[in-house]
Amino acid sequence: MIEGPGPTVDTLGTNDDKPVIEVSGRETYRSAGQLRLVTVGVQPNTDLLSALRAWFDGDEAVVPRELIYPPGQSEEEVNQQNEADFRASQSSAETSALRELGFPVSVKVTRVLPDRPAAAALKAGDVIDTVDGQQVTSRQRLVELITAKPAGSALAIGYTRNGTKATATIKTVSGDGNTPQIGVEVENQQPHPFQVTFDIDKIGGPSAGLMFALGIIDKLGPDDLTGGKIIAGTGTIDDEGRVGPIGGIPQKLVGAKEARATVFLTPADNCEEAVANAQPGLALVKVSTLDEALSALRALRDNRPVPRC
């Protein structure tokens, strides 16, 4: 199969005359520049001549079909997973962006599993605040804190019930895949008096997370993050605002250049590959968190140094 530069989308702009990121119930702001997510296009049906041309074309890559559609998975299953990853990236982008804007996340217990350690201490409706004194800032962070110690460890779980704070000692047990657990189901709660929706399709995977998060922050805050520049970027994002590496860097850099971007926000773990495939006039800015990306954009706007790949 052949991979090449795919379409780029301005998260501050429109898609089919509808805002890519739409906010209802709160004032939004316009920016002078753009924040563009980038994609990889895949040519599924390839003949030998096309493959040979792509092999010698620096803008394209010839890859085994199994890299796109792993053995044992149908095309439909892979596409469904890509769509699910795309939706999850939007959810994490919203969570991390709204936290930056002053809307903290609380982690609420929705169900306590019977015959599990937590059943003796926690109830549905409790909010879990800390684990061994460390703040629980998202469902993901709770899982990380519980699984940081082996099964059988005693954890001090701080929680709030009906406005009253308390602490319980709960010993973990081994769950699926020998993963430590206490036996609760939880959900993120992040109350805010407005709604954020996304209007974009025909894109899959988790790699647009960072640019979605930046787009939300730019639209909801009076601070123009772009400084009038066309800024492209890529990277997964989780509920904690951590930026992760992605695939297709060479093709995404070409797509960014074709979109007239002058800056490319690059996940730190992709920097080596990005430098090896750098495009003229496209500055590679290294980021590993949403906070770092915001700091870099503000520094660029103010003509201050930024971390480069």
C-alpha positions in Angstrom: 0.0 0.0 0.0 1.1 3.6 -0.6 1.1 6.3 2.1 1.2 9.9 1.1 0.3 13.3 2.5 -3.4 13.5 3.4 -5.6 16.5 3.9 -4.9 19.0 6.6 -7.7 20.7 8.6 -7.7 24.0 10.4 -9.3 23.2 13.8 -10.1 26.9 14.1 -11.9 26.9 10.7 -14.8 25.2 9.1 -15.5 21.8 7.4 -18.3 21.8 4.8 -19.3 25.3 6.1 -19.6 24.1 9.7 -17.1 24.9 12.5 -14.7 22.1 13.1 -15.0 22.9 16.8 -18.3 24.4 17.8 -19.0 25.9 21.2 -22.6 26.5 22.3 -23.4 28.6 25.3 -20.3 30.6 25.6 -18.6 33.4 23.7 -15.8 32.3 21.3 -12.9 34.3 19.8 -11.4 34.4 16.3 -7.7 34.0 15.6 -5.6 35.6 12.9 -3.8 32.4 12.1 -4.5 28.6 11.8 -4.0 25.5 13.9 -3.9 22.6 11.4 -4.1 18.9 12.1 -2.4 16.8 9.5 -3.2 13.3 8.2 -1.8 10.5 6.1 -3.6 9.4 2.9 -3.6 5.7 2.0 -3.8 4.3 -1.5 -5.3 0.9 -1.0 -5.1 -0.5 -4.5 -1.6 -0.4 -5.8 0.0 -1.9 -8.9 3.7 -2.5 -9.4 4.3 0.7 -11.4 2.6 2.9 -8.8 4.6 1.2 -6.1 7.9 1.7 -7.9 7.1 5.4 -8.5 6.2 5.9 -4.8 9.4 4.1 -3.7 11.5 6.8 -5.4 9.2 9.6 -4.3 10.4 11.3 -1.1 6.8 12.4 -0.3 5.3 8.9 -0.3 6.1 5.6 1.4 5.4 2.0 0.3 4.4 -0.1 3.3 3.2 -3.7 3.7 -0.6 -4.1 3.7 -0.3 -5.8 7.1 1.0 -2.6 8.6 -2.4 -0.9 7.9 -4.6 -4.0 8.2 -3.0 -6.5 10.6 -3.6 -10.2 10.1 -6.7 -11.4 11.8 -8.5 -8.1 11.5 -10.9 -7.1 8.7 -10.8 -3.7 7.0 -14.1 -3.0 8.7 -12.8 -3.8 12.1 -9.7 -1.7 11.6 -11.8 1.2 10.3 -14.1 0.9 13.3 -11.1 1.0 15.7 -9.7 4.1 13.9 -13.0 5.8 14.3 -13.2 4.9 18.0 -9.7 6.2 18.5 -10.6 9.4 16.8 -13.6 10.0 19.1 -11.5 9.1 22.1 -8.9 11.7 21.0 -11.6 14.3 20.9 -12.8 13.4 24.4 -9.3 13.6 25.9 -8.6 16.8 24.0 -11.7 18.4 25.5 -10.9 17.1 29.0 -7.3 18.4 29.0 -8.2 21.7 27.3 -11.0 22.5 29.7 -8.7 21.7 32.6 -6.3 24.3 31.2 -9.2 26.8 31.1 -10.1 26.3 34.8 -12.6 23.4 34.8 -11.1 20.6 37.0 -11.9 17.0 36.6 -13.4 14.9 39.5 -13.5 11.1 39.4 -16.9 9.7 40.5 -17.6 6.1 41.4 -20.5 4.8 39.3 -20.4 1.3 40.6 -18.8 -0.7 43.3 -18.2 -4.4 42.3 -19.5 -6.9 44.8 -16.9 -9.2 46.5 -14.1 -6.7 45.7 -12.0 -4.8 48.3 -13.7 -1.4 47.6 -17.1 -2.8 48.5 -16.3 -2.5 52.2 -15.5 1.2 52.0 -16.8 3.0 48.9 -20.2 3.6 47.4 -21.6 4.8 44.1 -21.6 8.5 44.1 -18.3 8.9 46.0 -15.6 11.1 44.5 -12.1 9.7 44.7 -9.7 12.5 45.5 -6.3 10.9 46.3 -4.4 7.6 46.3 -1.6 7.5 48.9 -1.8 11.3 49.1 -1.4 11.8 45.4 -4.1 13.8 43.6 -6.5 12.0 41.3 -7.0 14.4 38.4 -8.7 12.0 35.9 -9.9 8.4 35.6 -6.7 7.7 33.8 -4.6 9.0 36.6 -6.6 6.9 39.1 -5.8 3.8 37.1 -2.1 4.7 37.0 -1.9 5.3 40.8 -3.7 2.0 41.6 -1.5 -0.1 39.2 1.7 1.6 40.3 2.1 -1.0 43.1 1.7 -4.8 42.8 -1.6 -6.5 43.6 -1.9 -7.0 47.4 -0.7 -3.5 48.2 -2.6 -1.5 50.7 -3.6 1.9 49.4 -4.9 5.0 51.2 -7.9 6.1 49.2 -9.1 9.6 49.9 -12.7 10.3 48.9 -15.6 12.7 49.3 -19.1 11.5 50.2 -22.0 14.0 50.4 -19.5 16.8 50.9 -17.6 15.0 53.7 -14.0 13.9 53.1 -12.7 10.6 54.4 -9.9 8.1 53.9 -10.1 4.3 53.6 -7.3 1.7 53.4 -8.1 -0.7 50.6 -5.9 -3.6 49.5 -5.7 -4.3 45.8 -6.4 -7.6 44.2 -5.3 -9.1 40.8 -7.8 -8.5 38.0 -7.7 -9.1 34.3 -4.2 -9.7 33.0 -3.0 -9.6 36.6 -3.6 -5.9 36.8 -4.1 -4.5 40.3 -7.6 -3.3 41.0 -9.9 -2.3 43.9 -13.2 -3.1 42.2 -14.8 0.1 41.2 -16.1 1.6 37.9 -15.6 5.4 37.6 -16.2 8.3 35.3 -14.7 11.7 34.7 -16.9 14.6 35.7 -16.0 18.1 34.5 -19.0 20.5 34.8 -19.0 23.5 32.5 -21.8 25.7 31.4 -21.3 25.2 27.6 -21.0 22.5 25.1 -18.1 21.6 22.8 -18.8 19.5 19.7 -16.7 18.4 16.7 -17.8 18.4 13.1 -15.3 16.4 11.0 -15.4 13.0 9.3 -13.3 10.8 7.1 -10.4 11.0 9.5 -9.4 8.2 11.9 -6.9 7.4 14.6 -5.8 9.3 17.7 -3.1 11.6 16.3 -5.2 14.8 16.1 -5.7 15.0 19.8 -3.1 17.8 20.5 -4.4 20.0 17.7 -8.0 19.6 18.9 -7.0 20.6 22.4 -5.2 23.7 21.2 -8.1 24.6 19.0 -10.6 24.4 21.9 -8.3 26.6 24.1 -7.8 29.2 21.3 -11.5 29.4 20.6 -12.6 29.8 24.2 -9.9 32.2 25.3 -9.2 35.8 24.2 -5.5 35.0 23.8 -4.7 34.3 20.1 -2.3 31.4 20.2 -1.4 31.5 16.6 0.2 35.0 16.4 -1.2 35.1 12.8 0.9 32.1 11.8 -0.2 28.9 10.1 0.8 26.3 12.6 0.5 22.5 12.0 1.1 19.7 14.4 0.3 16.2 15.4 0.3 14.0 18.5 -2.0 12.0 20.6 -3.2 13.5 23.9 -4.5 11.8 27.0 -6.7 13.1 29.9 -3.6 14.4 31.7 -2.5 16.5 28.7 0.5 14.3 27.8 1.4 14.3 24.1 2.3 10.9 22.5 4.1 9.9 19.3 2.3 9.0 16.1 3.1 7.4 12.7 3.4 8.9 9.2 5.7 11.8 10.2 7.4 12.2 6.8 4.0 12.4 5.0 2.5 14.7 7.6 5.4 17.1 7.3 4.9 17.3 3.5 1.2 17.9 4.1 2.0 20.7 6.6 4.4 22.3 4.1 1.8 22.2 1.3 -0.7 23.9 3.6 1.9 26.8 4.0 2.6 26.1 7.6 5.8 27.6 9.0 5.7 25.7 12.4 5.2 22.0 13.1 4.4 20.9 16.7 6.2 17.6 17.0 5.8 15.0 19.7 9.2 14.7 21.5 9.4 10.9 20.7 9.0 11.7 16.9 11.7 14.4 16.8 14.5 12.1 15.4 12.3 11.0 12.5 11.0 14.5 11.9 14.6 15.9 11.7 15.5 13.2 9.2 12.5 14.2 7.0 12.5 18.0 7.7 10.9 20.3 5.1 12.5 23.6 4.2 11.0 26.6 6.0 9.1 24.4 8.5 10.4 24.8 12.0 10.1 21.7 14.2 9.0 22.5 17.7 9.3 19.8 20.3 6.4 19.2 22.7 5.6 16.5 25.2 2.6 18.0 27.0 -0.2 20.4 26.3 1.4 22.9 28.7 4.6 22.8 26.6 2.7 23.3 23.4 0.9 26.3 24.8 4.2 27.8 26.1 5.8 27.2 22.7 3.0 28.9 20.9 3.1 32.0 23.2 6.9 32.1 22.8 6.6 32.0 19.0 4.1 34.8 19.1 6.3 36.9 21.2 9.5 36.1 19.2 11.1 34.2 22.1 13.2 31.0 21.8 11.3 27.7 21.7 12.5 24.1 22.2 13.4 22.6 18.8 13.8 19.1 17.6 
